[in-house]
């Protein structure tokens, strides 16, 4: 275990009573926002070339904090890919509030059997962080998830988005915020390592904003539509060089 891991293990154990009380209080006071409404698939019209985008993951992939998926991450990414490539982009969302990496893998049977994306974007990790998942188990679950998606949907580039900026969540008190932020960094490091081991898998670091104001929804946890727009553009820009060349 590295220095950060040892610090987290000993520090979180020492702070366990405080974190438990803060967890109960935070859960009780945070507003419960719905997932994005409307269809979970759509099209951004372009030229005769077709790109199929599959967005998978937890509440942020499910668009919590946005009115619909056009305003959420899927629609924002699709519009940027369309603008950069000129292609027609079909987007689809497979996500649910509260999912972990293991939970998302268990849900893959709900996908249509003819799902064949050209790009897979996975947005996960916050729920694993909140459950204090260790980096080794996280990496194992994430690898199993990617392998299962490819077995079911065919080989396609996979973009693994970094953890959300838990250290900046307005709704989380200290020291909970700092402890969970350190845990998120450990899992991000594991995600980056995994991407380096698997063909066609790429880690997308979180976009950086000097001023985080306006980036959170009213619950102080989930992204605002403004954040979804910036985040979606960031992932799309990181993905475009890995898309299949057609035409």
DAPE-V735362 format. One record per residue. N is the residue number from 1. RES is the residue in one letter. SS is DSSP state (A for helix, B for strand, O for the rest). D_CENTER is the distance of its C-alpha to the mean C-alpha in Angstrom with 2 decimals. Layout:
n:N res:RES ss:SS d_center:D_CENTER
n:N res:RES ss:SS d_center:D_CENTER
This chain:
n:1 res:X ss:O d_center:25.72
n:2 res:X ss:O d_center:25.28
n:3 res:X ss:A d_center:26.40
n:4 res:X ss:A d_center:23.06
n:5 res:X ss:A d_center:22.68
n:6 res:X ss:A d_center:26.27
n:7 res:X ss:A d_center:25.88
n:8 res:X ss:A d_center:22.94
n:9 res:X ss:A d_center:24.85
n:10 res:X ss:A d_center:28.06
n:11 res:X ss:A d_center:26.75
n:12 res:X ss:A d_center:24.56
n:13 res:X ss:A d_center:27.51
n:14 res:X ss:A d_center:29.87
n:15 res:X ss:O d_center:27.76
n:16 res:X ss:A d_center:26.94
n:17 res:X ss:A d_center:29.31
n:18 res:X ss:A d_center:28.04
n:19 res:X ss:A d_center:24.36
n:20 res:X ss:A d_center:25.35
n:21 res:X ss:A d_center:27.23
n:22 res:X ss:A d_center:24.59
n:23 res:X ss:A d_center:22.01
n:24 res:X ss:A d_center:24.45
n:25 res:X ss:A d_center:25.27
n:26 res:X ss:A d_center:21.77
n:27 res:X ss:A d_center:20.82
n:28 res:X ss:A d_center:24.06
n:29 res:X ss:A d_center:23.81
n:30 res:X ss:O d_center:20.28
n:31 res:X ss:O d_center:20.47
n:32 res:X ss:O d_center:18.86
n:33 res:X ss:O d_center:17.22
n:34 res:X ss:O d_center:16.92
n:35 res:X ss:O d_center:14.27
n:36 res:X ss:O d_center:14.99
n:37 res:X ss:B d_center:18.36
n:38 res:X ss:O d_center:19.98
n:39 res:X ss:O d_center:19.44
n:40 res:X ss:O d_center:16.22
n:41 res:X ss:B d_center:17.54
n:42 res:X ss:B d_center:19.50
n:43 res:X ss:B d_center:21.15
n:44 res:X ss:B d_center:21.63
n:45 res:X ss:O d_center:25.17
n:46 res:X ss:O d_center:26.30
n:47 res:X ss:O d_center:28.76
n:48 res:X ss:O d_center:29.69
n:49 res:X ss:O d_center:26.90
n:50 res:X ss:B d_center:24.03
n:51 res:X ss:B d_center:20.41
n:52 res:X ss:B d_center:18.19
n:53 res:X ss:B d_center:14.45
n:54 res:X ss:B d_center:12.35
n:55 res:X ss:B d_center:8.85
n:56 res:X ss:B d_center:7.66
n:57 res:X ss:B d_center:5.77
n:58 res:X ss:O d_center:6.49
n:59 res:X ss:O d_center:8.20
n:60 res:X ss:O d_center:6.27
n:61 res:X ss:O d_center:6.11
n:62 res:X ss:O d_center:9.57
n:63 res:X ss:O d_center:10.58
n:64 res:X ss:O d_center:11.92
n:65 res:X ss:O d_center:13.99
n:66 res:X ss:O d_center:14.90
n:67 res:X ss:O d_center:18.10
n:68 res:X ss:B d_center:17.01
n:69 res:X ss:O d_center:14.53
n:70 res:X ss:O d_center:16.69
n:71 res:X ss:O d_center:15.89
n:72 res:X ss:O d_center:12.15
n:73 res:X ss:A d_center:9.46
n:74 res:X ss:A d_center:11.19
n:75 res:X ss:A d_center:14.57
n:76 res:X ss:A d_center:13.97
n:77 res:X ss:A d_center:12.75
n:78 res:X ss:A d_center:15.62
n:79 res:X ss:A d_center:18.15
n:80 res:X ss:A d_center:17.49
n:81 res:X ss:A d_center:17.78
n:82 res:X ss:A d_center:20.88
n:83 res:X ss:A d_center:22.32
n:84 res:X ss:A d_center:21.97
n:85 res:X ss:A d_center:23.28
n:86 res:X ss:O d_center:25.36
n:87 res:X ss:O d_center:24.14
n:88 res:X ss:B d_center:23.58
n:89 res:X ss:B d_center:19.92
n:90 res:X ss:B d_center:19.23
n:91 res:X ss:B d_center:15.73
n:92 res:X ss:B d_center:14.61
n:93 res:X ss:B d_center:11.93
n:94 res:X ss:B d_center:11.71
n:95 res:X ss:B d_center:9.74
n:96 res:X ss:O d_center:11.22
n:97 res:X ss:O d_center:11.32
n:98 res:X ss:O d_center:11.77
n:99 res:X ss:O d_center:10.50
n:100 res:X ss:O d_center:10.44
n:101 res:X ss:A d_center:10.30
n:102 res:X ss:A d_center:13.97
n:103 res:X ss:A d_center:13.72
n:104 res:X ss:A d_center:11.57
n:105 res:X ss:A d_center:14.18
n:106 res:X ss:A d_center:16.91
n:107 res:X ss:O d_center:15.94
n:108 res:X ss:A d_center:16.23
n:109 res:X ss:A d_center:19.87
n:110 res:X ss:A d_center:19.08
n:111 res:X ss:O d_center:18.23
n:112 res:X ss:O d_center:21.36
n:113 res:X ss:O d_center:23.32
n:114 res:X ss:O d_center:23.64
n:115 res:X ss:O d_center:19.95
n:116 res:X ss:O d_center:20.15
n:117 res:X ss:O d_center:17.35
n:118 res:X ss:O d_center:18.06
n:119 res:X ss:B d_center:14.47
n:120 res:X ss:B d_center:11.45
n:121 res:X ss:B d_center:7.92
n:122 res:X ss:B d_center:5.47
n:123 res:X ss:B d_center:1.73
n:124 res:X ss:O d_center:3.86
n:125 res:X ss:O d_center:6.68
n:126 res:X ss:A d_center:8.12
n:127 res:X ss:A d_center:10.35
n:128 res:X ss:A d_center:11.45
n:129 res:X ss:A d_center:12.34
n:130 res:X ss:A d_center:14.24
n:131 res:X ss:O d_center:16.00
n:132 res:X ss:O d_center:16.98
n:133 res:X ss:O d_center:15.87
n:134 res:X ss:O d_center:17.66
n:135 res:X ss:A d_center:16.35
n:136 res:X ss:A d_center:18.66
n:137 res:X ss:A d_center:17.58
n:138 res:X ss:A d_center:13.85
n:139 res:X ss:A d_center:14.78
n:140 res:X ss:A d_center:17.04
n:141 res:X ss:A d_center:14.67
n:142 res:X ss:A d_center:12.08
n:143 res:X ss:A d_center:15.16
n:144 res:X ss:A d_center:16.53
n:145 res:X ss:A d_center:13.53
n:146 res:X ss:A d_center:13.73
n:147 res:X ss:A d_center:17.50
n:148 res:X ss:A d_center:17.64
n:149 res:X ss:A d_center:15.61
n:150 res:X ss:A d_center:18.01
n:151 res:X ss:A d_center:20.97
n:152 res:X ss:A d_center:20.31
n:153 res:X ss:A d_center:19.16
n:154 res:X ss:O d_center:20.83
n:155 res:X ss:O d_center:19.92
n:156 res:X ss:O d_center:17.56
n:157 res:X ss:B d_center:15.61
n:158 res:X ss:B d_center:12.12
n:159 res:X ss:B d_center:9.64
n:160 res:X ss:B d_center:7.33
n:161 res:X ss:B d_center:5.28
n:162 res:X ss:O d_center:6.81
n:163 res:X ss:O d_center:6.65
n:164 res:X ss:O d_center:7.41
n:165 res:X ss:O d_center:11.20
n:166 res:X ss:A d_center:12.53
n:167 res:X ss:A d_center:15.91
n:168 res:X ss:A d_center:16.23
n:169 res:X ss:O d_center:15.43
n:170 res:X ss:O d_center:18.84
n:171 res:X ss:O d_center:19.03
n:172 res:X ss:O d_center:19.04
n:173 res:X ss:O d_center:22.52
n:174 res:X ss:O d_center:23.69
n:175 res:X ss:O d_center:23.89
n:176 res:X ss:A d_center:20.89
n:177 res:X ss:A d_center:18.65
n:178 res:X ss:A d_center:19.91
n:179 res:X ss:A d_center:19.85
n:180 res:X ss:A d_center:16.23
n:181 res:X ss:A d_center:15.37
n:182 res:X ss:A d_center:17.40
n:183 res:X ss:A d_center:15.74
n:184 res:X ss:A d_center:12.27
n:185 res:X ss:A d_center:14.16
n:186 res:X ss:A d_center:15.69
n:187 res:X ss:A d_center:12.60
n:188 res:X ss:A d_center:11.34
n:189 res:X ss:A d_center:14.88
n:190 res:X ss:A d_center:14.74
n:191 res:X ss:A d_center:11.74
n:192 res:X ss:A d_center:13.83
n:193 res:X ss:A d_center:16.87
n:194 res:X ss:A d_center:15.62
n:195 res:X ss:A d_center:14.76
n:196 res:X ss:A d_center:18.32
n:197 res:X ss:A d_center:19.78
n:198 res:X ss:O d_center:18.47
n:199 res:X ss:O d_center:19.83
n:200 res:X ss:O d_center:17.68
n:201 res:X ss:B d_center:14.44
n:202 res:X ss:B d_center:13.13
n:203 res:X ss:B d_center:11.12
n:204 res:X ss:B d_center:9.97
n:205 res:X ss:O d_center:10.94
n:206 res:X ss:O d_center:9.98
n:207 res:X ss:O d_center:12.54
n:208 res:X ss:O d_center:15.49
n:209 res:X ss:O d_center:17.53
n:210 res:X ss:O d_center:20.85
n:211 res:X ss:O d_center:21.08
n:212 res:X ss:O d_center:18.09
n:213 res:X ss:O d_center:20.33
n:214 res:X ss:O d_center:19.31
n:215 res:X ss:O d_center:15.57
n:216 res:X ss:B d_center:15.20
n:217 res:X ss:O d_center:16.22
n:218 res:X ss:O d_center:19.29
n:219 res:X ss:O d_center:17.75
n:220 res:X ss:O d_center:16.92
n:221 res:X ss:O d_center:13.41
n:222 res:X ss:O d_center:11.33
n:223 res:X ss:B d_center:11.31
n:224 res:X ss:O d_center:14.57
n:225 res:X ss:A d_center:15.26
n:226 res:X ss:A d_center:16.29
n:227 res:X ss:A d_center:13.02
n:228 res:X ss:A d_center:11.24
n:229 res:X ss:A d_center:14.09
n:230 res:X ss:A d_center:13.81
n:231 res:X ss:A d_center:10.11
n:232 res:X ss:A d_center:10.62
n:233 res:X ss:A d_center:13.81
n:234 res:X ss:A d_center:12.54
n:235 res:X ss:A d_center:10.23
n:236 res:X ss:A d_center:13.19
n:237 res:X ss:A d_center:15.70
n:238 res:X ss:A d_center:14.23
n:239 res:X ss:A d_center:14.25
n:240 res:X ss:A d_center:17.65
n:241 res:X ss:A d_center:19.79
n:242 res:X ss:A d_center:18.33
n:243 res:X ss:O d_center:19.14
n:244 res:X ss:O d_center:22.38
n:245 res:X ss:O d_center:25.49
n:246 res:X ss:O d_center:27.61
n:247 res:X ss:O d_center:30.79
